[in-house]
Amino acid sequence: ASDPRLPVGYRMGHIPGAIQLDPAREFFVMANRIRDVAPAEKVAQTLGARGIANDSALVIYDEWTGTLATYAYWLLKYFGHRDVRILHGGWAAWKKAGGAVTADAPQFPATNYLPQPNADVRATAEWIQANAARGDLFLLDVRSEGEYSGGHIPGAQNLPHDASLDLT
């Protein structure tokens, strides 16, 4: 029997060898009503406990549009993971292609993960304010057009996150 603590979708089926990870809960924390990156030690413990090492090749996927996969990808890049990719089309594309599916949850031996944060892949409000006059700074607002028109950072250009998705 599968572990009832795992999400229903994962228990019903996933790519063989895939481990379950919830980036919204395990890679981020809420502090003063603001979502922020979890401490490096927490991320290291989360990855190491699942058997992920710094040199592991990772392929990340989620149900469809890649929102959760994108969170995980960015955070792994922020913490210096070199070989990480997103499965194009996610779980839906895998199933459509006839890929193997299992309900078995693999177990990998725990390992040590050493995060190496790269501040160059993260901009804070303070960083943007300090660098606003740079000629090479381009702010891309990926919220919906309605959210953008309701207010945005001066100079930001809008490209809604779903503008390049083919949901057919």
Stockholm file with secondary structure:
# STOCKHOLM 1.0

chainA/1-168         ASDPRLPVGYRMGHIPGAIQLDPAREFFVMANRIRDVAPAEKVAQTLGARGIANDSALVIYDEWTGTLATYAYWLLKYFGHRDVRILHGGWAAWKKAGGAVTADAPQFPATNYLPQPNADVRATAEWIQANAARGDLFLLDVRSEGEYSGGHIPGAQNLPHDASLDLT
#=GR chainA/1-168 SS CCCTTSCHHHHHCBCTTCCCCCHHHHTEEEETTEEEECCHHHHHHHHHHTTCCTTCCEEECCSSSCHHHHHHHHHHHHTTCCSEEECTTHHHHHHHTTCCCBCCCCCCCCCCCCCCCCGGGCCCHHHHHHHTTCTTCCCEECSCHHHHHTCCCTTCEECCTTTTCCCC
#=GC SS_cons         CCCTTSCHHHHHCBCTTCCCCCHHHHTEEEETTEEEECCHHHHHHHHHHTTCCTTCCEEECCSSSCHHHHHHHHHHHHTTCCSEEECTTHHHHHHHTTCCCBCCCCCCCCCCCCCCCCGGGCCCHHHHHHHTTCTTCCCEECSCHHHHHTCCCTTCEECCTTTTCCCC
//
